[in-house]
């Protein structure tokens, strides 16, 4: 099975959905088809260094 690849834009929109709109990780994961743990990782990457997140 091949790993799915997500664009930088997709990741930024997912993080924005959680951070700006207050959607839970579980709900966002269900809506986007991404595991909530992956979303938490993306959110952490973005908080640590927004300019360099998701090269």
PDB file of N, H, CA, C and O in Angstrom:
ATOM      1  N   UNK A   1       0.844  -1.186   0.000  1.00  0.00           N
ATOM      2  CA  UNK A   1       0.000   0.000   0.000  1.00  0.00           C
ATOM      3  C   UNK A   1       0.886   1.245   0.000  1.00  0.00           C
ATOM      4  O   UNK A   1       1.828   1.352   0.786  1.00  0.00           O
ATOM      5  N   UNK A   2       0.578   2.157  -0.869  1.00  0.00           N
ATOM      6  H   UNK A   2      -0.186   2.070  -1.507  1.00  0.00           H
ATOM      7  CA  UNK A   2       1.378   3.362  -1.011  1.00  0.00           C
ATOM      8  C   UNK A   2       0.950   4.422   0.009  1.00  0.00           C
ATOM      9  O   UNK A   2      -0.232   4.565   0.320  1.00  0.00           O
ATOM     10  N   UNK A   3       1.932   5.155   0.518  1.00  0.00           N
ATOM     11  H   UNK A   3       2.893   5.039   0.265  1.00  0.00           H
ATOM     12  CA  UNK A   3       1.632   6.238   1.465  1.00  0.00           C
ATOM     13  C   UNK A   3       0.948   7.384   0.750  1.00  0.00           C
ATOM     14  O   UNK A   3       1.294   7.732  -0.379  1.00  0.00           O
ATOM     15  N   UNK A   4      -0.021   7.958   1.424  1.00  0.00           N
ATOM     16  H   UNK A   4      -0.302   7.676   2.341  1.00  0.00           H
ATOM     17  CA  UNK A   4      -0.678   9.130   0.849  1.00  0.00           C
ATOM     18  C   UNK A   4       0.197  10.347   1.070  1.00  0.00           C
ATOM     19  O   UNK A   4       0.859  10.468   2.101  1.00  0.00           O
ATOM     20  N   UNK A   5       0.199  11.241   0.107  1.00  0.00           N
ATOM     21  H   UNK A   5      -0.339  11.142  -0.731  1.00  0.00           H
ATOM     22  CA  UNK A   5       0.966  12.480   0.216  1.00  0.00           C
ATOM     23  C   UNK A   5      -0.012  13.643   0.211  1.00  0.00           C
ATOM     24  O   UNK A   5      -0.952  13.688  -0.583  1.00  0.00           O
ATOM     25  N   UNK A   6       0.232  14.576   1.109  1.00  0.00           N
ATOM     26  H   UNK A   6       0.996  14.539   1.754  1.00  0.00           H
ATOM     27  CA  UNK A   6      -0.637  15.736   1.231  1.00  0.00           C
ATOM     28  C   UNK A   6       0.145  16.987   0.865  1.00  0.00           C
ATOM     29  O   UNK A   6       1.317  17.123   1.215  1.00  0.00           O
ATOM     30  N   UNK A   7      -0.504  17.889   0.166  1.00  0.00           N
ATOM     31  H   UNK A   7      -1.456  17.778  -0.119  1.00  0.00           H
ATOM     32  CA  UNK A   7       0.149  19.132  -0.221  1.00  0.00           C
ATOM     33  C   UNK A   7       0.282  20.058   0.988  1.00  0.00           C
ATOM     34  O   UNK A   7      -0.404  19.893   1.996  1.00  0.00           O
ATOM     35  N   UNK A   8       1.170  21.022   0.863  1.00  0.00           N
ATOM     36  H   UNK A   8       1.727  21.156   0.044  1.00  0.00           H
ATOM     37  CA  UNK A   8       1.351  22.026   1.912  1.00  0.00           C
ATOM     38  C   UNK A   8       0.031  22.766   2.155  1.00  0.00           C
ATOM     39  O   UNK A   8      -0.338  23.044   3.296  1.00  0.00           O
ATOM     40  N   UNK A   9      -0.664  23.076   1.070  1.00  0.00           N
ATOM     41  H   UNK A   9      -0.364  22.850   0.143  1.00  0.00           H
ATOM     42  CA  UNK A   9      -1.924  23.804   1.183  1.00  0.00           C
ATOM     43  C   UNK A   9      -2.967  23.003   1.968  1.00  0.00           C
ATOM     44  O   UNK A   9      -3.696  23.559   2.791  1.00  0.00           O
ATOM     45  N   UNK A  10      -3.031  21.700   1.708  1.00  0.00           N
ATOM     46  H   UNK A  10      -2.440  21.249   1.039  1.00  0.00           H
ATOM     47  CA  UNK A  10      -3.978  20.841   2.421  1.00  0.00           C
ATOM     48  C   UNK A  10      -3.664  20.853   3.914  1.00  0.00           C
ATOM     49  O   UNK A  10      -4.568  20.980   4.741  1.00  0.00           O
ATOM     50  N   UNK A  11      -2.394  20.722   4.255  1.00  0.00           N
ATOM     51  H   UNK A  11      -1.660  20.620   3.584  1.00  0.00           H
ATOM     52  CA  UNK A  11      -1.987  20.697   5.657  1.00  0.00           C
ATOM     53  C   UNK A  11      -2.298  22.021   6.342  1.00  0.00           C
ATOM     54  O   UNK A  11      -2.776  22.039   7.476  1.00  0.00           O
ATOM     55  N   UNK A  12      -2.026  23.128   5.655  1.00  0.00           N
ATOM     56  H   UNK A  12      -1.638  23.113   4.733  1.00  0.00           H
ATOM     57  CA  UNK A  12      -2.306  24.443   6.230  1.00  0.00           C
ATOM     58  C   UNK A  12      -3.805  24.634   6.463  1.00  0.00           C
ATOM     59  O   UNK A  12      -4.210  25.171   7.494  1.00  0.00           O
ATOM     60  N   UNK A  13      -4.619  24.200   5.516  1.00  0.00           N
ATOM     61  H   UNK A  13      -4.290  23.764   4.679  1.00  0.00           H
ATOM     62  CA  UNK A  13      -6.067  24.308   5.679  1.00  0.00           C
ATOM     63  C   UNK A  13      -6.557  23.428   6.821  1.00  0.00           C
ATOM     64  O   UNK A  13      -7.458  23.815   7.565  1.00  0.00           O
ATOM     65  N   UNK A  14      -5.968  22.248   6.959  1.00  0.00           N
ATOM     66  H   UNK A  14      -5.236  21.934   6.354  1.00  0.00           H
ATOM     67  CA  UNK A  14      -6.359  21.348   8.052  1.00  0.00           C
ATOM     68  C   UNK A  14      -6.025  21.975   9.401  1.00  0.00           C
ATOM     69  O   UNK A  14      -6.838  21.936  10.323  1.00  0.00           O
ATOM     70  N   UNK A  15      -4.837  22.550   9.518  1.00  0.00           N
ATOM     71  H   UNK A  15      -4.176  22.582   8.769  1.00  0.00           H
ATOM     72  CA  UNK A  15      -4.428  23.198  10.767  1.00  0.00           C
ATOM     73  C   UNK A  15      -5.317  24.408  11.047  1.00  0.00           C
ATOM     74  O   UNK A  15      -5.715  24.638  12.189  1.00  0.00           O
ATOM     75  N   UNK A  16      -5.626  25.174  10.013  1.00  0.00           N
ATOM     76  H   UNK A  16      -5.302  24.987   9.085  1.00  0.00           H
ATOM     77  CA  UNK A  16      -6.487  26.344  10.167  1.00  0.00           C
ATOM     78  C   UNK A  16      -7.881  25.938  10.645  1.00  0.00           C
ATOM     79  O   UNK A  16      -8.483  26.625  11.469  1.00  0.00           O
ATOM     80  N   UNK A  17      -8.388  24.826  10.129  1.00  0.00           N
ATOM     81  H   UNK A  17      -7.899  24.267   9.459  1.00  0.00           H
ATOM     82  CA  UNK A  17      -9.700  24.319  10.531  1.00  0.00           C
ATOM     83  C   UNK A  17      -9.722  24.054  12.034  1.00  0.00           C
ATOM     84  O   UNK A  17     -10.700  24.362  12.716  1.00  0.00           O
ATOM     85  N   UNK A  18      -8.646  23.487  12.532  1.00  0.00           N
ATOM     86  H   UNK A  18      -7.852  23.238  11.978  1.00  0.00           H
ATOM     87  CA  UNK A  18      -8.564  23.143  13.959  1.00  0.00           C
ATOM     88  C   UNK A  18      -8.307  24.384  14.817  1.00  0.00           C
ATOM     89  O   UNK A  18      -9.007  24.623  15.801  1.00  0.00           O
ATOM     90  N   UNK A  19      -7.314  25.157  14.441  1.00  0.00           N
ATOM     91  H   UNK A  19      -6.745  24.963  13.642  1.00  0.00           H
ATOM     92  CA  UNK A  19      -6.895  26.297  15.260  1.00  0.00           C
ATOM     93  C   UNK A  19      -7.849  27.489  15.179  1.00  0.00           C
ATOM     94  O   UNK A  19      -8.192  28.076  16.205  1.00  0.00           O
ATOM     95  N   UNK A  20      -8.274  27.848  13.982  1.00  0.00           N
ATOM     96  H   UNK A  20      -7.995  27.372  13.148  1.00  0.00           H
ATOM     97  CA  UNK A  20      -9.095  29.049  13.819  1.00  0.00           C
ATOM     98  C   UNK A  20     -10.579  28.800  14.052  1.00  0.00           C
ATOM     99  O   UNK A  20     -11.270  29.634  14.637  1.00  0.00           O
ATOM    100  N   UNK A  21     -11.066  27.655  13.593  1.00  0.00           N
ATOM    101  H   UNK A  21     -10.505  26.978  13.118  1.00  0.00           H
ATOM    102  CA  UNK A  21     -12.504  27.386  13.691  1.00  0.00           C
ATOM    103  C   UNK A  21     -12.877  26.550  14.900  1.00  0.00           C
ATOM    104  O   UNK A  21     -14.059  26.385  15.200  1.00  0.00           O
ATOM    105  N   UNK A  22     -11.877  26.020  15.599  1.00  0.00           N
ATOM    106  H   UNK A  22     -10.917  26.154  15.355  1.00  0.00           H
ATOM    107  CA  UNK A  22     -12.155  25.283  16.822  1.00  0.00           C
ATOM    108  C   UNK A  22     -12.713  23.885  16.622  1.00  0.00           C
ATOM    109  O   UNK A  22     -13.313  23.317  17.535  1.00  0.00           O
ATOM    110  N   UNK A  23     -12.518  23.328  15.434  1.00  0.00           N
ATOM    111  H   UNK A  23     -12.031  23.789  14.693  1.00  0.00           H
ATOM    112  CA  UNK A  23     -12.982  21.964  15.172  1.00  0.00           C
ATOM    113  C   UNK A  23     -12.054  20.999  15.909  1.00  0.00           C
ATOM    114  O   UNK A  23     -10.840  21.202  15.932  1.00  0.00           O
ATOM    115  N   UNK A  24     -12.614  19.957  16.506  1.00  0.00           N
ATOM    116  H   UNK A  24     -13.600  19.791  16.487  1.00  0.00           H
ATOM    117  CA  UNK A  24     -11.787  18.989  17.233  1.00  0.00           C
ATOM    118  C   UNK A  24     -10.931  18.192  16.267  1.00  0.00           C
ATOM    119  O   UNK A  24     -11.253  18.066  15.086  1.00  0.00           O
ATOM    120  N   UNK A  25      -9.827  17.651  16.792  1.00  0.00           N
ATOM    121  H   UNK A  25      -9.566  17.753  17.752  1.00  0.00           H
ATOM    122  CA  UNK A  25      -8.951  16.809  15.965  1.00  0.00           C
ATOM    123  C   UNK A  25      -9.725  15.610  15.436  1.00  0.00           C
ATOM    124  O   UNK A  25      -9.567  15.223  14.278  1.00  0.00           O
ATOM    125  N   UNK A  26     -10.561  15.024  16.286  1.00  0.00           N
ATOM    126  H   UNK A  26     -10.690  15.338  17.226  1.00  0.00           H
ATOM    127  CA  UNK A  26     -11.330  13.849  15.888  1.00  0.00           C
ATOM    128  C   UNK A  26     -12.293  14.175  14.748  1.00  0.00           C
ATOM    129  O   UNK A  26     -12.376  13.436  13.767  1.00  0.00           O
ATOM    130  N   UNK A  27     -13.016  15.284  14.882  1.00  0.00           N
ATOM    131  H   UNK A  27     -12.948  15.885  15.679  1.00  0.00           H
ATOM    132  CA  UNK A  27     -13.972  15.665  13.847  1.00  0.00           C
ATOM    133  C   UNK A  27     -13.266  16.048  12.557  1.00  0.00           C
ATOM    134  O   UNK A  27     -13.689  15.638  11.476  1.00  0.00           O
ATOM    135  N   UNK A  28     -12.192  16.830  12.654  1.00  0.00           N
ATOM    136  H   UNK A  28     -11.848  17.162  13.532  1.00  0.00           H
ATOM    137  CA  UNK A  28     -11.438  17.227  11.467  1.00  0.00           C
ATOM    138  C   UNK A  28     -10.856  15.997  10.777  1.00  0.00           C
ATOM    139  O   UNK A  28     -10.871  15.901   9.550  1.00  0.00           O
ATOM    140  N   UNK A  29     -10.348  15.066  11.564  1.00  0.00           N
ATOM    141  H   UNK A  29     -10.336  15.144  12.561  1.00  0.00           H
ATOM    142  CA  UNK A  29      -9.793  13.844  10.996  1.00  0.00           C
ATOM    143  C   UNK A  29     -10.840  13.051  10.242  1.00  0.00           C
ATOM    144  O   UNK A  29     -10.575  12.528   9.159  1.00  0.00           O
ATOM    145  N   UNK A  30     -12.018  12.962  10.810  1.00  0.00           N
ATOM    146  H   UNK A  30     -12.234  13.387  11.689  1.00  0.00           H
ATOM    147  CA  UNK A  30     -13.111  12.240  10.156  1.00  0.00           C
ATOM    148  C   UNK A  30     -13.531  12.954   8.868  1.00  0.00           C
ATOM    149  O   UNK A  30     -13.746  12.312   7.840  1.00  0.00           O
ATOM    150  N   UNK A  31     -13.647  14.271   8.928  1.00  0.00           N
ATOM    151  H   UNK A  31     -13.473  14.793   9.763  1.00  0.00           H
ATOM    152  CA  UNK A  31     -14.064  15.049   7.761  1.00  0.00           C
ATOM    153  C   UNK A  31     -13.045  14.989   6.626  1.00  0.00           C
ATOM    154  O   UNK A  31     -13.411  14.923   5.452  1.00  0.00           O
ATOM    155  N   UNK A  32     -11.759  15.012   6.991  1.00  0.00           N
ATOM    156  H   UNK A  32     -11.462  15.066   7.944  1.00  0.00           H
ATOM    157  CA  UNK A  32     -10.694  15.083   5.987  1.00  0.00           C
ATOM    158  C   UNK A  32     -10.119  13.722   5.607  1.00  0.00           C
ATOM    159  O   UNK A  32      -9.371  13.617   4.635  1.00  0.00           O
ATOM    160  N   UNK A  33     -10.454  12.697   6.353  1.00  0.00           N
ATOM    161  H   UNK A  33     -11.061  12.783   7.143  1.00  0.00           H
ATOM    162  CA  UNK A  33      -9.912  11.374   6.070  1.00  0.00           C
ATOM    163  C   UNK A  33      -8.468  11.222   6.497  1.00  0.00           C
ATOM    164  O   UNK A  33      -7.693  10.503   5.865  1.00  0.00           O
ATOM    165  N   UNK A  34      -8.110  11.906   7.578  1.00  0.00           N
ATOM    166  H   UNK A  34      -8.740  12.490   8.091  1.00  0.00           H
ATOM    167  CA  UNK A  34      -6.747  11.876   8.117  1.00  0.00           C
ATOM    168  C   UNK A  34      -6.839  11.485   9.587  1.00  0.00           C
ATOM    169  O   UNK A  34      -7.761  11.901  10.288  1.00  0.00           O
ATOM    170  N   UNK A  35      -5.896  10.695  10.046  1.00  0.00           N
ATOM    171  H   UNK A  35      -5.146  10.357   9.476  1.00  0.00           H
ATOM    172  CA  UNK A  35      -5.916  10.269  11.443  1.00  0.00           C
ATOM    173  C   UNK A  35      -5.669  11.482  12.347  1.00  0.00           C
ATOM    174  O   UNK A  35      -4.819  12.316  12.035  1.00  0.00           O
ATOM    175  N   UNK A  36      -6.400  11.590  13.465  1.00  0.00           N
ATOM    176  H   UNK A  36      -7.091  10.913  13.718  1.00  0.00           H
ATOM    177  CA  UNK A  36      -6.223  12.730  14.376  1.00  0.00           C
ATOM    178  C   UNK A  36      -4.785  12.901  14.873  1.00  0.00           C
ATOM    179  O   UNK A  36      -4.339  14.026  15.096  1.00  0.00           O
ATOM    180  N   UNK A  37      -4.068  11.807  15.045  1.00  0.00           N
ATOM    181  H   UNK A  37      -4.431  10.893  14.864  1.00  0.00           H
ATOM    182  CA  UNK A  37      -2.669  11.916  15.478  1.00  0.00           C
ATOM    183  C   UNK A  37      -1.830  12.637  14.427  1.00  0.00           C
ATOM    184  O   UNK A  37      -0.939  13.415  14.766  1.00  0.00           O
ATOM    185  N   UNK A  38      -2.113  12.380  13.161  1.00  0.00           N
ATOM    186  H   UNK A  38      -2.837  11.748  12.886  1.00  0.00           H
ATOM    187  CA  UNK A  38      -1.405  13.068  12.082  1.00  0.00           C
ATOM    188  C   UNK A  38      -1.711  14.560  12.122  1.00  0.00           C
ATOM    189  O   UNK A  38      -0.825  15.392  11.929  1.00  0.00           O
ATOM    190  N   UNK A  39      -2.968  14.886  12.374  1.00  0.00           N
ATOM    191  H   UNK A  39      -3.688  14.211  12.531  1.00  0.00           H
ATOM    192  CA  UNK A  39      -3.351  16.300  12.470  1.00  0.00           C
ATOM    193  C   UNK A  39      -2.639  16.993  13.625  1.00  0.00           C
ATOM    194  O   UNK A  39      -2.209  18.139  13.497  1.00  0.00           O
ATOM    195  N   UNK A  40      -2.516  16.298  14.749  1.00  0.00           N
ATOM    196  H   UNK A  40      -2.865  15.367  14.853  1.00  0.00           H
ATOM    197  CA  UNK A  40      -1.791  16.876  15.890  1.00  0.00           C
ATOM    198  C   UNK A  40      -0.330  17.150  15.518  1.00  0.00           C
ATOM    199  O   UNK A  40       0.230  18.177  15.901  1.00  0.00           O
ATOM    200  N   UNK A  41       0.272  16.239  14.781  1.00  0.00           N
ATOM    201  H   UNK A  41      -0.183  15.404  14.471  1.00  0.00           H
ATOM    202  CA  UNK A  41       1.655  16.430  14.334  1.00  0.00           C
ATOM    203  C   UNK A  41       1.791  17.642  13.429  1.00  0.00           C
ATOM    204  O   UNK A  41       2.732  18.424  13.562  1.00  0.00           O
ATOM    205  N   UNK A  42       0.849  17.792  12.511  1.00  0.00           N
ATOM    206  H   UNK A  42       0.085  17.156  12.403  1.00  0.00           H
ATOM    207  CA  UNK A  42       0.876  18.956  11.618  1.00  0.00           C
ATOM    208  C   UNK A  42       0.704  20.247  12.407  1.00  0.00           C
ATOM    209  O   UNK A  42       1.389  21.235  12.142  1.00  0.00           O
ATOM    210  N   UNK A  43      -0.203  20.243  13.370  1.00  0.00           N
ATOM    211  H   UNK A  43      -0.760  19.440  13.585  1.00  0.00           H
ATOM    212  CA  UNK A  43      -0.438  21.438  14.180  1.00  0.00           C
ATOM    213  C   UNK A  43       0.811  21.797  14.972  1.00  0.00           C
ATOM    214  O   UNK A  43       1.153  22.974  15.094  1.00  0.00           O
ATOM    215  N   UNK A  44       1.497  20.788  15.514  1.00  0.00           N
ATOM    216  H   UNK A  44       1.220  19.832  15.415  1.00  0.00           H
ATOM    217  CA  UNK A  44       2.728  21.039  16.271  1.00  0.00           C
ATOM    218  C   UNK A  44       3.812  21.602  15.361  1.00  0.00           C
ATOM    219  O   UNK A  44       4.512  22.541  15.738  1.00  0.00           O
ATOM    220  N   UNK A  45       3.954  21.038  14.171  1.00  0.00           N
ATOM    221  H   UNK A  45       3.386  20.275  13.865  1.00  0.00           H
ATOM    222  CA  UNK A  45       4.949  21.546  13.223  1.00  0.00           C
ATOM    223  C   UNK A  45       4.668  23.006  12.904  1.00  0.00           C
ATOM    224  O   UNK A  45       5.589  23.821  12.840  1.00  0.00           O
ATOM    225  N   UNK A  46       3.406  23.335  12.706  1.00  0.00           N
ATOM    226  H   UNK A  46       2.658  22.673  12.758  1.00  0.00           H
ATOM    227  CA  UNK A  46       3.039  24.699  12.360  1.00  0.00           C
ATOM    228  C   UNK A  46       3.313  25.661  13.507  1.00  0.00           C
ATOM    229  O   UNK A  46       3.820  26.760  13.284  1.00  0.00           O
ATOM    230  N   UNK A  47       2.985  25.262  14.727  1.00  0.00           N
ATOM    231  H   UNK A  47       2.573  24.370  14.908  1.00  0.00           H
ATOM    232  CA  UNK A  47       3.208  26.121  15.892  1.00  0.00           C
ATOM    233  C   UNK A  47       4.705  26.325  16.134  1.00  0.00           C
ATOM    234  O   UNK A  47       5.137  27.425  16.480  1.00  0.00           O
ATOM    235  N   UNK A  48       5.492  25.263  15.951  1.00  0.00           N
ATOM    236  H   UNK A  48       5.140  24.370  15.670  1.00  0.00           H
ATOM    237  CA  UNK A  48       6.937  25.355  16.193  1.00  0.00           C
ATOM    238  C   UNK A  48       7.615  26.324  15.228  1.00  0.00           C
ATOM    239  O   UNK A  48       8.498  27.076  15.641  1.00  0.00           O
ATOM    240  N   UNK A  49       7.226  26.325  13.956  1.00  0.00           N
ATOM    241  H   UNK A  49       6.509  25.714  13.620  1.00  0.00           H
ATOM    242  CA  UNK A  49       7.870  27.180  12.966  1.00  0.00           C
ATOM    243  C   UNK A  49       6.943  27.348  11.755  1.00  0.00           C
ATOM    244  O   UNK A  49       7.081  26.622  10.770  1.00  0.00           O
ATOM    245  N   UNK A  50       6.010  28.289  11.816  1.00  0.00           N
ATOM    246  H   UNK A  50       5.898  28.879  12.616  1.00  0.00           H
ATOM    247  CA  UNK A  50       5.038  28.441  10.736  1.00  0.00           C
ATOM    248  C   UNK A  50       5.657  28.675   9.355  1.00  0.00           C
ATOM    249  O   UNK A  50       5.140  28.170   8.358  1.00  0.00           O
ATOM    250  N   UNK A  51       6.732  29.417   9.283  1.00  0.00           N
ATOM    251  H   UNK A  51       7.152  29.828  10.092  1.00  0.00           H
ATOM    252  CA  UNK A  51       7.337  29.728   7.988  1.00  0.00           C
ATOM    253  C   UNK A  51       7.968  28.495   7.334  1.00  0.00           C
ATOM    254  O   UNK A  51       7.974  28.376   6.109  1.00  0.00           O
ATOM    255  N   UNK A  52       8.491  27.594   8.138  1.00  0.00           N
ATOM    256  H   UNK A  52       8.486  27.691   9.133  1.00  0.00           H
ATOM    257  CA  UNK A  52       9.181  26.430   7.599  1.00  0.00           C
ATOM    258  C   UNK A  52       8.359  25.142   7.657  1.00  0.00           C
ATOM    259  O   UNK A  52       8.838  24.083   7.251  1.00  0.00           O
ATOM    260  N   UNK A  53       7.154  25.226   8.147  1.00  0.00           N
ATOM    261  H   UNK A  53       6.765  26.086   8.476  1.00  0.00           H
ATOM    262  CA  UNK A  53       6.319  24.022   8.271  1.00  0.00           C
ATOM    263  C   UNK A  53       5.915  23.525   6.879  1.00  0.00           C
ATOM    264  O   UNK A  53       5.567  24.318   6.004  1.00  0.00           O
ATOM    265  N   UNK A  54       5.963  22.258   6.696  1.00  0.00           N
ATOM    266  H   UNK A  54       6.246  21.614   7.407  1.00  0.00           H
ATOM    267  CA  UNK A  54       5.519  21.583   5.471  1.00  0.00           C
ATOM    268  C   UNK A  54       6.256  22.056   4.222  1.00  0.00           C
ATOM    269  O   UNK A  54       5.639  22.625   3.321  1.00  0.00           O
ATOM    270  N   UNK A  55       7.545  21.831   4.159  1.00  0.00           N
ATOM    271  H   UNK A  55       8.045  21.369   4.891  1.00  0.00           H
ATOM    272  CA  UNK A  55       8.296  22.290   2.965  1.00  0.00           C
ATOM    273  C   UNK A  55       7.848  21.604   1.682  1.00  0.00           C
ATOM    274  O   UNK A  55       8.385  21.887   0.611  1.00  0.00           O
TER     275      UNK A  55
END
